[in-house]
Amino acid sequence: MKTVISSVVGLSMLAIAISGCGTVVGAGAGAGAGAAVAAGTKNDVGKGALIGAGIGGAAGAIYDITKKK
Protein backbone atom coordinates (compact mmCIF):
# COMPACT_ATOMS: atom_id res chain seq x y z
CA MET A 1 0.00 0.00 0.00
CA LYS A 2 2.83 2.42 0.86
CA THR A 3 4.44 1.74 -2.52
CA VAL A 4 1.24 2.70 -4.32
CA ILE A 5 0.86 5.88 -2.26
CA SER A 6 4.51 6.78 -2.85
CA SER A 7 4.12 6.26 -6.59
CA VAL A 8 0.99 8.40 -6.76
CA VAL A 9 2.56 11.18 -4.71
CA GLY A 10 5.72 11.08 -6.84
CA LEU A 11 3.84 11.26 -10.13
CA SER A 12 1.61 14.03 -8.79
CA MET A 13 4.65 16.03 -7.74
CA LEU A 14 6.19 15.59 -11.20
CA ALA A 15 3.05 16.78 -12.94
CA ILE A 16 2.74 19.74 -10.61
CA ALA A 17 6.39 20.71 -11.03
CA ILE A 18 5.96 20.77 -14.79
CA SER A 19 3.03 23.20 -14.51
CA GLY A 20 5.27 25.90 -13.00
CA CYS A 21 2.86 27.55 -10.55
CA GLY A 22 4.65 28.30 -7.29
CA THR A 23 1.63 27.69 -5.08
CA VAL A 24 0.87 24.32 -6.62
CA VAL A 25 4.50 23.27 -6.73
CA GLY A 26 4.93 24.27 -3.10
CA ALA A 27 1.85 22.32 -2.08
CA GLY A 28 2.99 19.25 -3.98
CA ALA A 29 6.50 19.36 -2.61
CA GLY A 30 5.17 20.01 0.88
CA ALA A 31 2.76 17.10 0.65
CA GLY A 32 5.52 14.76 -0.44
CA ALA A 33 7.89 15.96 2.24
CA GLY A 34 5.21 15.84 4.91
CA ALA A 35 4.24 12.30 3.97
CA ALA A 36 7.88 11.22 3.96
CA VAL A 37 8.57 12.72 7.38
CA ALA A 38 5.39 11.22 8.81
CA ALA A 39 6.26 7.78 7.42
CA GLY A 40 9.80 8.07 8.78
CA THR A 41 8.54 8.93 12.26
CA LYS A 42 5.80 6.27 12.12
CA ASN A 43 2.97 8.81 12.27
CA ASP A 44 -0.15 9.16 10.09
CA VAL A 45 1.08 9.74 6.53
CA GLY A 46 -2.19 11.40 5.46
CA LYS A 47 -1.99 14.00 8.19
CA GLY A 48 1.65 14.67 7.39
CA ALA A 49 0.80 15.16 3.71
CA LEU A 50 -2.05 17.55 4.56
CA ILE A 51 0.07 19.65 6.87
CA GLY A 52 2.93 19.68 4.38
CA ALA A 53 0.61 20.67 1.53
CA GLY A 54 -0.79 23.57 3.52
CA ILE A 55 2.59 24.91 4.51
CA GLY A 56 4.08 24.34 1.05
CA GLY A 57 1.13 26.00 -0.66
CA ALA A 58 1.39 29.04 1.59
CA ALA A 59 5.13 29.28 0.99
CA GLY A 60 4.63 28.94 -2.77
CA ALA A 61 2.00 31.67 -2.78
CA ILE A 62 4.27 34.01 -0.84
CA TYR A 63 7.08 33.25 -3.27
CA ASP A 64 4.83 33.98 -6.26
CA ILE A 65 3.64 37.27 -4.78
CA THR A 66 7.11 38.53 -3.91
CA LYS A 67 8.79 37.28 -7.11
CA LYS A 68 6.42 38.94 -9.60
CA LYS A 69 7.31 42.51 -10.58
N, C-alpha and C positions, 0 to 999 in steps of 0.2 A: 504493500500500500504506500509506503514512504517513497518507493522508487517512482511510482506513478505520480505522486504529488510533486516530487522533485522535478520530474520531467515536464509536467504542466507548468510549474512555476518558471522553470528555465526557458521554455519556449515562449511563455508570456512575456518574460523580461526581454527576450530577444526582439520580439515583435514591437514591444513598446519602445525599446531603444532605437529601433529603426525609424519610428515615427518622428522623433526629434523634439517633442514637447517636454519642457523641463518638469512640469508638474507630474505628467504621466510617467516619465522616466524615473523621477524621484520616488513616486509611489511604488512603481514596480521594483526598483532596486531596494527600497525600504522593506517591501513585503518579503522579498527573497532573503534579505539579511535578517529580518526579524524571525522568519521561519527557521533559518539556519541556527540562529542563536538559541531559539526556544528548543529546537531538537537537540542541540548540543548540551543544554542544561536540563534536559529531560522534563521540559514544561510543555504546555499545550501549544502545538505548532500553529494552530489556527489563530489563537490569540496573539501570538508573536507576530504573525504575518499581518494581522489587522493593525496592531500598534505600529509596526514598521511602515506599513503603507500610509498611515496617517501622518507620521512624522516625515517620511520621505516626500509625500505630496506637498506638505506645507513648506518644506525646504526647497523643493523644486519650484513652487509658486513664487517664493521670495527671490530665488535666483532669477527667474524669468522677469520679475518686476524690476529688479535692480540692474539687470543686464541690458534691457532694452533702452535705446536712447530716444 
